[in-house]
Amino acid sequence: MKLTILLPVTVAAVLAVGGSAAADPPQLTGTVGPGFTIALQDGSGARVTHLAPGTYALTVQDKADIHNFHLSGPGVDVATDIDFVGTQTFTVTFQDGTYTYVCDAHASTMKGSFTVGTATTATTTTQAKPKPAAKKHKPAKHKPKKKKKH
C-alpha cells in the first residue's frame, strides 16, 4: 500500500521539476555607448542580422547618459532612458518582420536592423547619376598670320 502511494507522488515530483526546468530563452545583448556606437549580438557574440521567431532575453548595456537603446518592430517596443547608465533586461517575443534598434537622440547615425522568420531585408541598389560628358577642350584655331607686303 505504501509503495502504491509513493509511486504517483514520486512521478508527480519528477514531472514538476522537469516542467520548471524548461529551457531558458536565447540570450541577446544590446550595447550602446560610451562613444557613438550601438550593436546587437546573439549569445555567441555574433552581430544579429536574422533570428527565428520566438521569445528572447535581451540584456542591454547602456554605457552613456547621452544615448539610449530603443528596439522596435512587430509587437516589440522596448527602450532604456537616455539619461540611464547601466544594465537593463527585457523579455521580447519576435514574430516575422523587420526590427530596428536606434539611439533616439542620434537616430540618423546610431541604428541597426535585423529580420525575423520569413521576412527578408529589402536590398536597395542605388546608382550614381551619370556625370555629364565632359566637354572636350578644343585647341583654339590659329589663323596663320598674313605676311605683310612691302
Stockholm file with secondary structure:
# STOCKHOLM 1.0

chainA/1-150         MKLTILLPVTVAAVLAVGGSAAADPPQLTGTVGPGFTIALQDGSGARVTHLAPGTYALTVQDKADIHNFHLSGPGVDVATDIDFVGTQTFTVTFQDGTYTYVCDAHASTMKGSFTVGTATTATTTTQAKPKPAAKKHKPAKHKPKKKKKH
#=GR chainA/1-150 SS CHHHHHHHHHHHHHHHHHHHTCCCCCEEEEEECSSSCEEEECTTSCBCSEECSEEEEEEEEECCTTCCCEEEETTEEEECCTTCCEEEEEEEEECSEEEEEECGGGTTTSEEEEEETTCCCCCCCCCCCCCCCCCCCCCCCCCCCCCCCC
#=GC SS_cons         CHHHHHHHHHHHHHHHHHHHTCCCCCEEEEEECSSSCEEEECTTSCBCSEECSEEEEEEEEECCTTCCCEEEETTEEEECCTTCCEEEEEEEEECSEEEEEECGGGTTTSEEEEEETTCCCCCCCCCCCCCCCCCCCCCCCCCCCCCCCC
//
